[in-house]
Amino acid sequence: MPQLADLFPELDLGDEFRVFPRSSVPTLLLTGTLDGRTYIEEQQEATRGLTNLTHVMVANAGHNLFMVSPDVTETIHKFLRDDKIDKDDIVIALPKFAM
């Protein structure tokens, strides 16, 4: 909460906290192209130190994309079974926006 920084400086966890993670642990990253909370560029920056990353782009999905398509579910299942992920993008229908 940046608005509290001047009021409570002890809340700052320091530069060590902000160091990007480095790991070779298998990691699945699902990116929704319509994610308004975690932007694609921020995801790329935050995961740059992960050397065993499987990245799947989900076109037309937002932040809560886990159940938007059977393809997403199957990708998660494959990853957890340590099966080969055979595609790096999934396309779903555009969401219906309220009028």
matplotlib code that plots the C-alpha trace (Angstrom):
import matplotlib.pyplot as plt

x = [0.0, 2.2, 0.0, 1.2, 4.9, 5.5, 3.3, 4.9, 8.4, 8.9, 6.4, 9.0, 10.5, 13.7, 15.5, 16.2, 12.5, 12.2, 14.9, 13.4, 13.1, 15.5, 14.4, 14.6, 11.4, 8.9, 6.5, 3.3, 2.4, -1.0, -1.4, -4.8, -4.5, -7.3, -6.0, -6.5, -4.7, -1.5, -0.2, 1.7, 4.9, 4.8, 4.4, 7.4, 9.5, 8.5, 9.2, 12.5, 14.5, 12.5, 14.6, 12.0, 9.0, 6.2, 4.2, 0.8, -1.0, -4.8, -6.2, -9.4, -9.1, -8.9, -7.3, -9.5, -8.9, -8.6, -12.0, -12.7, -12.0, -11.5, -8.2, -6.9, -8.0, -6.3, -3.1, -3.0, -3.6, -0.8, 1.6, 0.7, 1.2, 4.5, 3.2, 4.4, 2.4, 1.9, 0.7, 1.8, -1.5, -5.2, -7.9, -11.3, -14.3, -14.4, -16.3, -19.7, -19.7, -22.7, -24.6]
y = [0.0, 2.8, 5.5, 4.2, 4.4, 7.8, 7.0, 3.6, 3.3, 0.0, -1.6, -1.5, -5.0, -3.8, -4.4, -8.1, -8.7, -7.2, -9.5, -11.6, -15.3, -17.8, -21.4, -24.5, -26.0, -26.8, -23.9, -23.5, -19.9, -19.3, -15.8, -14.3, -11.7, -9.7, -9.8, -6.4, -7.2, -8.9, -7.5, -9.6, -7.5, -7.7, -11.5, -11.7, -9.6, -11.5, -14.9, -14.1, -16.0, -19.3, -21.6, -24.4, -22.4, -23.6, -20.6, -20.9, -17.8, -17.9, -15.5, -13.6, -14.8, -12.5, -13.0, -15.8, -18.1, -21.5, -22.9, -20.9, -23.8, -27.6, -26.9, -24.9, -27.6, -30.3, -28.2, -28.0, -31.7, -32.5, -30.3, -31.9, -35.4, -34.2, -34.9, -32.8, -29.6, -29.6, -26.0, -22.7, -20.9, -21.5, -19.4, -19.0, -17.0, -13.3, -12.7, -11.1, -7.7, -6.2, -3.6]
z = [0.0, -1.3, 0.4, 3.8, 3.0, 4.6, 7.6, 8.4, 6.9, 8.8, 6.4, 3.6, 3.3, 1.7, -1.6, -0.8, -0.8, -4.3, -5.9, -8.7, -8.0, -9.6, -9.8, -12.0, -10.5, -13.2, -13.4, -15.5, -16.4, -17.9, -19.4, -20.2, -23.0, -21.4, -17.9, -16.3, -13.1, -14.1, -17.4, -19.8, -19.5, -15.7, -15.9, -18.2, -15.9, -12.8, -14.3, -16.1, -13.5, -13.9, -16.1, -16.3, -17.3, -19.5, -20.7, -22.3, -23.7, -23.4, -26.0, -24.9, -21.3, -18.3, -14.9, -13.7, -16.6, -14.9, -15.9, -19.1, -21.4, -21.3, -23.1, -20.1, -17.7, -19.9, -20.0, -16.2, -16.0, -18.5, -16.6, -13.3, -14.8, -16.3, -19.8, -22.8, -23.3, -27.0, -27.5, -26.3, -27.0, -26.5, -28.1, -26.5, -27.6, -26.7, -23.5, -23.8, -22.3, -20.5, -22.4]

ax = plt.figure().add_subplot(projection="3d")
ax.plot(x, y, z, "-o")
ax.set_aspect("equal")
plt.show()
